[in-house]
Amino acid sequence: MGMSAGGRAGGGGRRKRRPASEINVTPLVDVMLVLLIIFMVTAPMLTSGVNVDLPKTDASPVNSDSKPITVSLRTDGSLYLGDQQVTSDQLIDQLKQQSQNDPTHRIFVRADAHIDYGQVMQVMGQITSGGFTHVALLAQQPQSGQ
């Protein structure tokens, strides 16, 4: 009878294929994962330059409008203003210079967790006796489960 071998009436030609209109997101995901890893590695390096093992506390962070001045005290007793090492005799003069003689400028004191508490209080007392009224201690937030 009149049946063709291809099973279709009207010719045995192939159907024309259209190109896929989907976007291949695999390269995008690969690039984003590489960037995520790069930022995760470099972000801790962008914090302050002096390594101090801070104690942990549940206190909420303090919000401030101006950029605070950070005084760091390390285990070996060395004193840093920002990331510049100073002596205790230079501390008040350097603080006044950096705060532009503003006694209400916020000053953060960072001290290693294993340092003697008396040394921390001595530095804080020296700062407050220099006329500064907004002096605070810094601590790290504890990780969940500790």
FITIDO-20902 format. One record per residue: y, x, z of N, C-alpha, C in turn. Coordinates in nm, 3 decimals. Each point is the difference from the previous one (the first is absolute). Example, Ala and Ser with C-alpha at 12.3 -4.5 7.8 and 13.67 -1.06 7.14 Angstrom:
+---------+---------+---------+---------+---------+---------+---------+---------+---------+
|     n_Y |     n_X |     n_Z |    ca_Y |    ca_X |    ca_Z |     c_Y |     c_X |     c_Z |
+---------+---------+---------+---------+---------+---------+---------+---------+---------+
|  -0.569 |   1.319 |   0.780 |   0.119 |  -0.089 |   0.000 |   0.120 |   0.090 |   0.000 |
|   0.105 |  -0.035 |  -0.072 |   0.119 |   0.082 |   0.006 |   0.109 |  -0.077 |   0.073 |
+---------+---------+---------+---------+---------+---------+---------+---------+---------+
end
This chain:
+---------+---------+---------+---------+---------+---------+---------+---------+---------+
|     n_Y |     n_X |     n_Z |    ca_Y |    ca_X |    ca_Z |     c_Y |     c_X |     c_Z |
+---------+---------+---------+---------+---------+---------+---------+---------+---------+
|  -0.116 |   0.080 |   0.000 |   0.116 |  -0.080 |   0.000 |   0.124 |   0.086 |   0.000 |
|   0.109 |  -0.042 |   0.045 |   0.123 |   0.073 |  -0.017 |   0.045 |   0.080 |   0.120 |
|  -0.087 |   0.053 |   0.077 |   0.032 |   0.073 |   0.122 |   0.020 |   0.146 |  -0.033 |
|   0.102 |   0.063 |   0.059 |   0.021 |   0.142 |  -0.024 |  -0.069 |   0.081 |   0.109 |
|  -0.019 |   0.126 |  -0.026 |  -0.073 |   0.086 |   0.092 |   0.080 |   0.028 |   0.127 |
|   0.131 |  -0.006 |  -0.005 |   0.082 |   0.030 |   0.116 |   0.008 |  -0.113 |   0.099 |
|  -0.044 |  -0.116 |  -0.036 |   0.004 |  -0.113 |   0.092 |   0.132 |  -0.072 |   0.000 |
|   0.093 |   0.043 |  -0.083 |   0.132 |  -0.064 |  -0.007 |   0.021 |  -0.054 |  -0.138 |
|   0.060 |  -0.106 |   0.000 |   0.036 |  -0.054 |  -0.131 |   0.133 |   0.059 |  -0.040 |
|   0.018 |   0.037 |  -0.116 |   0.127 |   0.049 |  -0.047 |   0.009 |   0.150 |  -0.001 |
|  -0.104 |   0.073 |  -0.004 |   0.007 |   0.143 |  -0.020 |  -0.053 |   0.079 |   0.116 |
|  -0.036 |   0.120 |  -0.025 |  -0.059 |   0.084 |   0.102 |   0.095 |   0.109 |   0.046 |
|   0.132 |  -0.014 |  -0.016 |   0.095 |   0.104 |   0.038 |   0.019 |   0.011 |   0.152 |
|   0.049 |   0.114 |   0.040 |   0.023 |   0.021 |   0.144 |   0.132 |  -0.064 |   0.044 |
|   0.004 |  -0.028 |   0.126 |   0.122 |  -0.053 |   0.058 |   0.095 |   0.115 |   0.028 |
|   0.126 |  -0.018 |  -0.019 |   0.099 |   0.105 |   0.024 |   0.026 |   0.014 |   0.149 |
|  -0.012 |   0.122 |   0.056 |   0.022 |   0.023 |   0.144 |   0.146 |   0.025 |   0.028 |
|   0.048 |  -0.062 |   0.106 |   0.137 |   0.024 |   0.043 |  -0.001 |   0.110 |   0.105 |
|   0.106 |   0.081 |   0.004 |   0.005 |   0.104 |   0.106 |   0.013 |  -0.067 |   0.136 |
|  -0.056 |   0.065 |   0.103 |   0.006 |  -0.054 |   0.136 |   0.145 |   0.002 |   0.049 |
|   0.043 |  -0.108 |   0.060 |   0.138 |  -0.009 |   0.047 |   0.011 |   0.027 |   0.149 |
|  -0.102 |   0.059 |   0.060 |   0.001 |   0.031 |   0.141 |   0.064 |   0.137 |   0.023 |
|   0.062 |   0.017 |   0.115 |   0.058 |   0.129 |   0.035 |  -0.102 |   0.076 |   0.083 |
|  -0.023 |   0.124 |  -0.035 |  -0.093 |   0.084 |   0.075 |   0.075 |   0.059 |   0.119 |
|  -0.033 |  -0.047 |   0.121 |   0.072 |   0.043 |   0.119 |  -0.065 |   0.120 |   0.069 |
|  -0.111 |   0.047 |  -0.048 |  -0.068 |   0.112 |   0.064 |   0.087 |   0.125 |   0.006 |
|   0.067 |   0.043 |  -0.108 |   0.087 |   0.118 |   0.012 |   0.115 |  -0.021 |   0.098 |
|   0.053 |  -0.121 |   0.005 |   0.108 |  -0.030 |   0.095 |  -0.048 |   0.015 |   0.143 |
|  -0.117 |  -0.053 |   0.029 |  -0.056 |   0.010 |   0.135 |  -0.028 |   0.146 |   0.035 |
|  -0.049 |   0.078 |  -0.095 |  -0.027 |   0.142 |   0.025 |   0.129 |   0.074 |   0.035 |
|   0.104 |  -0.024 |  -0.075 |   0.128 |   0.067 |   0.026 |   0.056 |  -0.042 |   0.135 |
|  -0.009 |  -0.128 |   0.033 |   0.053 |  -0.048 |   0.128 |  -0.078 |   0.059 |   0.117 |
|  -0.131 |   0.015 |  -0.013 |  -0.078 |   0.060 |   0.108 |   0.036 |   0.147 |   0.019 |
|   0.022 |   0.072 |  -0.109 |   0.040 |   0.140 |   0.012 |   0.136 |   0.010 |   0.068 |
|   0.095 |  -0.086 |  -0.038 |   0.132 |   0.002 |   0.064 |  -0.010 |  -0.037 |   0.148 |
|  -0.085 |  -0.095 |   0.034 |  -0.018 |  -0.037 |   0.139 |  -0.051 |   0.118 |   0.082 |
|  -0.095 |   0.072 |  -0.053 |  -0.055 |   0.116 |   0.070 |   0.107 |   0.107 |   0.016 |
|   0.078 |   0.024 |  -0.103 |   0.106 |   0.101 |   0.007 |   0.101 |  -0.037 |   0.108 |
|   0.042 |  -0.127 |   0.005 |   0.098 |  -0.042 |   0.100 |  -0.059 |   0.002 |   0.142 |
|  -0.129 |  -0.031 |   0.012 |  -0.062 |   0.005 |   0.132 |  -0.008 |   0.143 |   0.052 |
|  -0.017 |   0.096 |  -0.089 |  -0.008 |   0.139 |   0.042 |   0.138 |   0.056 |   0.032 |
|   0.101 |  -0.036 |  -0.080 |   0.132 |   0.059 |   0.018 |   0.086 |  -0.070 |   0.104 |
|  -0.026 |  -0.126 |   0.033 |   0.085 |  -0.074 |   0.095 |   0.005 |   0.064 |   0.138 |
|  -0.111 |   0.046 |   0.057 |   0.012 |   0.064 |   0.133 |   0.082 |   0.128 |  -0.002 |
|   0.010 |   0.064 |  -0.116 |   0.078 |   0.124 |  -0.009 |   0.150 |  -0.026 |  -0.001 |
|   0.041 |  -0.124 |  -0.022 |   0.142 |  -0.032 |  -0.008 |   0.063 |  -0.028 |   0.136 |
|  -0.079 |  -0.008 |   0.105 |   0.056 |  -0.023 |   0.133 |   0.063 |   0.129 |   0.051 |
|   0.052 |  -0.003 |   0.122 |   0.074 |   0.115 |   0.051 |  -0.084 |   0.126 |  -0.002 |
|   0.066 |   0.114 |  -0.010 |  -0.066 |   0.127 |  -0.025 |  -0.067 |   0.064 |   0.120 |
|   0.025 |  -0.044 |   0.121 |  -0.059 |   0.064 |   0.117 |  -0.118 |  -0.085 |   0.045 |
|  -0.120 |   0.060 |   0.007 |  -0.119 |  -0.074 |   0.043 |  -0.002 |  -0.010 |   0.151 |
|  -0.001 |  -0.124 |   0.049 |  -0.005 |  -0.027 |   0.143 |  -0.107 |  -0.106 |   0.021 |
|  -0.088 |   0.021 |   0.096 |  -0.103 |  -0.097 |   0.032 |   0.060 |  -0.102 |   0.095 |
|   0.049 |  -0.113 |  -0.054 |   0.071 |  -0.100 |   0.078 |  -0.097 |  -0.084 |   0.083 |
|   0.042 |  -0.041 |   0.121 |  -0.083 |  -0.092 |   0.077 |   0.001 |  -0.138 |  -0.065 |
|  -0.096 |  -0.084 |   0.033 |  -0.012 |  -0.132 |  -0.061 |   0.044 |  -0.107 |   0.100 |
|   0.068 |  -0.105 |  -0.051 |   0.047 |  -0.109 |   0.085 |   0.003 |  -0.128 |  -0.081 |
|  -0.002 |  -0.114 |   0.069 |   0.004 |  -0.131 |  -0.066 |   0.141 |  -0.053 |  -0.017 |
|   0.102 |   0.076 |   0.038 |   0.138 |  -0.047 |  -0.008 |   0.039 |  -0.021 |  -0.146 |
|   0.085 |  -0.099 |  -0.023 |   0.044 |  -0.028 |  -0.136 |   0.106 |   0.101 |  -0.042 |
|   0.008 |   0.031 |  -0.131 |   0.099 |   0.096 |  -0.048 |   0.142 |  -0.048 |   0.021 |
|   0.091 |   0.094 |   0.018 |   0.141 |  -0.031 |   0.022 |   0.070 |   0.000 |  -0.136 |
|   0.077 |  -0.104 |  -0.029 |   0.077 |  -0.006 |  -0.124 |   0.138 |   0.060 |   0.023 |
|   0.049 |   0.072 |  -0.098 |   0.128 |   0.066 |   0.014 |   0.072 |   0.000 |  -0.134 |
|   0.135 |  -0.011 |   0.005 |   0.077 |  -0.001 |  -0.123 |   0.024 |   0.141 |  -0.053 |
|   0.036 |   0.095 |   0.087 |   0.027 |   0.136 |  -0.044 |  -0.126 |   0.084 |   0.010 |
|  -0.002 |   0.108 |  -0.074 |  -0.117 |   0.088 |   0.002 |   0.001 |   0.078 |   0.131 |
|  -0.107 |  -0.010 |   0.077 |  -0.003 |   0.069 |   0.129 |  -0.019 |   0.150 |  -0.016 |
|   0.040 |   0.073 |   0.102 |  -0.023 |   0.144 |   0.005 |  -0.128 |   0.020 |   0.080 |
|  -0.089 |   0.083 |  -0.050 |  -0.129 |   0.021 |   0.066 |  -0.005 |   0.136 |   0.066 |
|  -0.032 |   0.000 |   0.129 |  -0.021 |   0.123 |   0.075 |  -0.150 |   0.008 |   0.029 |
|  -0.064 |   0.109 |  -0.040 |  -0.145 |   0.015 |   0.018 |  -0.030 |   0.113 |   0.097 |
|  -0.098 |  -0.024 |   0.085 |  -0.043 |   0.099 |   0.098 |  -0.149 |   0.024 |  -0.021 |
|  -0.036 |   0.123 |  -0.032 |  -0.139 |   0.033 |  -0.029 |  -0.070 |   0.053 |   0.125 |
|  -0.132 |   0.012 |  -0.010 |  -0.081 |   0.044 |   0.114 |   0.040 |   0.138 |   0.049 |
|   0.039 |   0.088 |  -0.091 |   0.037 |   0.137 |   0.040 |   0.139 |   0.006 |   0.062 |
|   0.069 |  -0.114 |   0.012 |   0.132 |  -0.005 |   0.062 |   0.115 |   0.016 |  -0.098 |
|  -0.032 |   0.020 |  -0.129 |   0.107 |   0.016 |  -0.099 |   0.069 |  -0.135 |  -0.023 |
|   0.129 |   0.007 |  -0.024 |   0.086 |  -0.117 |  -0.012 |   0.055 |  -0.004 |  -0.142 |
|  -0.006 |  -0.119 |  -0.063 |   0.046 |  -0.015 |  -0.138 |   0.100 |  -0.115 |  -0.007 |
|   0.103 |   0.020 |  -0.079 |   0.096 |  -0.105 |  -0.030 |  -0.019 |  -0.031 |  -0.147 |
|  -0.061 |  -0.115 |  -0.030 |  -0.047 |  -0.026 |  -0.136 |  -0.118 |   0.090 |  -0.026 |
|   0.010 |   0.087 |  -0.099 |  -0.107 |   0.098 |  -0.022 |   0.052 |   0.142 |   0.018 |
|   0.115 |   0.013 |   0.067 |   0.060 |   0.132 |   0.026 |  -0.020 |   0.034 |   0.148 |
|  -0.054 |   0.119 |   0.025 |  -0.024 |   0.041 |   0.138 |   0.132 |   0.039 |   0.067 |
|   0.019 |  -0.048 |   0.124 |   0.120 |   0.030 |   0.078 |  -0.043 |   0.041 |   0.141 |
|   0.091 |   0.067 |   0.071 |  -0.025 |   0.030 |   0.140 |   0.058 |  -0.114 |   0.084 |
|  -0.037 |  -0.006 |   0.126 |   0.053 |  -0.108 |   0.085 |   0.150 |   0.016 |   0.023 |
|   0.051 |   0.124 |  -0.010 |   0.144 |   0.023 |   0.014 |   0.077 |  -0.054 |  -0.120 |
|  -0.061 |   0.004 |  -0.119 |   0.065 |  -0.046 |  -0.123 |  -0.014 |  -0.150 |  -0.021 |
|  -0.090 |  -0.064 |   0.073 |  -0.037 |  -0.139 |  -0.029 |   0.119 |  -0.095 |   0.004 |
|   0.077 |  -0.001 |   0.106 |   0.110 |  -0.096 |   0.013 |   0.107 |   0.023 |  -0.106 |
|   0.035 |   0.127 |  -0.024 |   0.101 |   0.029 |  -0.102 |  -0.047 |  -0.046 |  -0.138 |
|  -0.127 |   0.024 |  -0.031 |  -0.054 |  -0.041 |  -0.130 |  -0.006 |  -0.153 |  -0.011 |
|  -0.037 |  -0.067 |   0.111 |  -0.003 |  -0.147 |  -0.001 |   0.140 |  -0.059 |  -0.022 |
|   0.099 |   0.058 |   0.068 |   0.137 |  -0.049 |  -0.018 |   0.047 |   0.022 |  -0.144 |
|  -0.039 |   0.113 |  -0.057 |   0.038 |   0.029 |  -0.138 |  -0.066 |  -0.098 |  -0.096 |
|  -0.130 |  -0.026 |   0.017 |  -0.071 |  -0.089 |  -0.092 |   0.041 |  -0.146 |   0.018 |
|   0.036 |  -0.038 |   0.123 |   0.041 |  -0.139 |   0.023 |   0.149 |  -0.020 |  -0.021 |
|   0.071 |   0.105 |  -0.035 |   0.145 |  -0.004 |  -0.020 |   0.070 |  -0.052 |   0.126 |
|  -0.042 |   0.054 |   0.115 |   0.055 |  -0.033 |   0.132 |  -0.007 |  -0.149 |   0.032 |
|  -0.104 |  -0.068 |  -0.047 |  -0.020 |  -0.141 |   0.030 |  -0.102 |  -0.011 |   0.113 |
|   0.043 |  -0.032 |   0.123 |  -0.095 |  -0.005 |   0.112 |  -0.097 |  -0.116 |  -0.007 |
|   0.027 |  -0.099 |  -0.090 |  -0.092 |  -0.113 |  -0.013 |  -0.100 |   0.019 |  -0.113 |
|   0.002 |   0.115 |  -0.065 |  -0.096 |   0.027 |  -0.108 |  -0.141 |   0.003 |   0.059 |
|  -0.094 |  -0.064 |  -0.067 |  -0.137 |  -0.008 |   0.051 |  -0.072 |   0.134 |  -0.015 |
|  -0.064 |   0.044 |   0.109 |  -0.074 |   0.126 |   0.001 |  -0.143 |  -0.031 |   0.042 |
|  -0.095 |   0.042 |  -0.083 |  -0.141 |  -0.018 |   0.029 |  -0.057 |   0.132 |   0.050 |
|  -0.074 |  -0.006 |   0.108 |  -0.067 |   0.119 |   0.055 |  -0.148 |  -0.015 |  -0.029 |
|  -0.055 |   0.095 |  -0.073 |  -0.143 |   0.003 |  -0.031 |  -0.059 |   0.118 |   0.077 |
|  -0.109 |  -0.024 |   0.070 |  -0.064 |   0.108 |   0.074 |  -0.150 |  -0.009 |  -0.020 |
|  -0.064 |   0.114 |  -0.003 |  -0.145 |   0.006 |  -0.013 |  -0.063 |  -0.073 |   0.118 |
|  -0.111 |  -0.069 |  -0.026 |  -0.066 |  -0.078 |   0.105 |  -0.055 |   0.087 |   0.113 |
|  -0.024 |   0.127 |  -0.028 |  -0.061 |   0.088 |   0.099 |   0.102 |   0.087 |   0.073 |
|   0.128 |  -0.032 |  -0.015 |   0.104 |   0.081 |   0.063 |   0.028 |  -0.053 |   0.141 |
|   0.053 |   0.084 |   0.085 |   0.034 |  -0.036 |   0.137 |   0.113 |  -0.105 |  -0.002 |
|  -0.018 |  -0.108 |   0.073 |   0.097 |  -0.108 |   0.005 |   0.136 |   0.047 |   0.050 |
|  -0.001 |   0.097 |   0.090 |   0.125 |   0.054 |   0.054 |   0.086 |   0.065 |  -0.108 |
|  -0.063 |   0.066 |  -0.096 |   0.077 |   0.062 |  -0.109 |   0.067 |  -0.107 |  -0.085 |
|  -0.070 |  -0.109 |  -0.025 |   0.057 |  -0.109 |  -0.079 |   0.119 |  -0.060 |   0.073 |
|  -0.015 |  -0.024 |   0.129 |   0.110 |  -0.057 |   0.077 |   0.117 |   0.096 |   0.013 |
|  -0.028 |   0.129 |   0.003 |   0.107 |   0.100 |   0.006 |   0.083 |  -0.006 |  -0.128 |
|  -0.066 |  -0.009 |  -0.116 |   0.072 |  -0.009 |  -0.128 |   0.079 |  -0.130 |  -0.007 |
|  -0.062 |  -0.112 |   0.041 |   0.073 |  -0.128 |  -0.002 |   0.119 |   0.003 |   0.095 |
|  -0.016 |   0.060 |   0.117 |   0.111 |   0.012 |   0.095 |   0.112 |   0.087 |  -0.056 |
|  -0.037 |   0.106 |  -0.069 |   0.100 |   0.088 |  -0.062 |   0.078 |  -0.076 |  -0.106 |
|  -0.068 |  -0.085 |  -0.078 |   0.067 |  -0.077 |  -0.105 |   0.094 |  -0.104 |   0.062 |
|  -0.048 |  -0.072 |   0.102 |   0.086 |  -0.101 |   0.063 |   0.117 |   0.063 |   0.076 |
|  -0.022 |   0.117 |   0.060 |   0.112 |   0.066 |   0.067 |   0.100 |   0.055 |  -0.100 |
|  -0.041 |   0.014 |  -0.125 |   0.093 |   0.041 |  -0.106 |   0.087 |  -0.115 |  -0.047 |
|  -0.022 |  -0.121 |   0.054 |   0.086 |  -0.114 |  -0.032 |  -0.064 |  -0.102 |  -0.092 |
|  -0.123 |   0.021 |  -0.043 |  -0.064 |  -0.095 |  -0.091 |  -0.065 |  -0.112 |   0.080 |
|   0.022 |  -0.124 |  -0.046 |  -0.047 |  -0.116 |   0.077 |  -0.120 |  -0.071 |  -0.061 |
|  -0.031 |   0.025 |  -0.126 |  -0.111 |  -0.068 |  -0.068 |  -0.111 |   0.100 |  -0.028 |
|  -0.078 |   0.033 |   0.103 |  -0.109 |   0.097 |  -0.012 |  -0.131 |  -0.077 |   0.020 |
|  -0.095 |   0.020 |  -0.093 |  -0.128 |  -0.072 |   0.008 |  -0.115 |   0.095 |  -0.027 |
|  -0.115 |  -0.033 |   0.058 |  -0.122 |   0.076 |  -0.025 |  -0.075 |  -0.061 |  -0.117 |
|  -0.062 |   0.084 |  -0.082 |  -0.082 |  -0.049 |  -0.111 |  -0.146 |   0.010 |   0.037 |
|  -0.080 |  -0.095 |  -0.048 |  -0.144 |   0.001 |   0.018 |  -0.063 |  -0.061 |  -0.125 |
|  -0.127 |   0.026 |  -0.021 |  -0.072 |  -0.058 |  -0.113 |  -0.063 |  -0.131 |   0.042 |
|  -0.009 |  -0.094 |  -0.097 |  -0.074 |  -0.124 |   0.024 |  -0.148 |   0.034 |   0.004 |
|  -0.076 |  -0.049 |   0.097 |  -0.144 |   0.030 |   0.002 |  -0.069 |  -0.072 |  -0.114 |
|  -0.104 |   0.062 |  -0.052 |  -0.076 |  -0.064 |  -0.106 |  -0.082 |  -0.112 |   0.061 |
|  -0.028 |  -0.103 |  -0.078 |  -0.076 |  -0.113 |   0.053 |  -0.139 |   0.046 |   0.041 |
|  -0.047 |  -0.050 |   0.110 |  -0.131 |   0.035 |   0.050 |   0.003 |   0.111 |   0.101 |
|   0.120 |   0.048 |   0.039 |   0.009 |   0.107 |   0.100 |   0.060 |  -0.053 |   0.127 |
+---------+---------+---------+---------+---------+---------+---------+---------+---------+
end
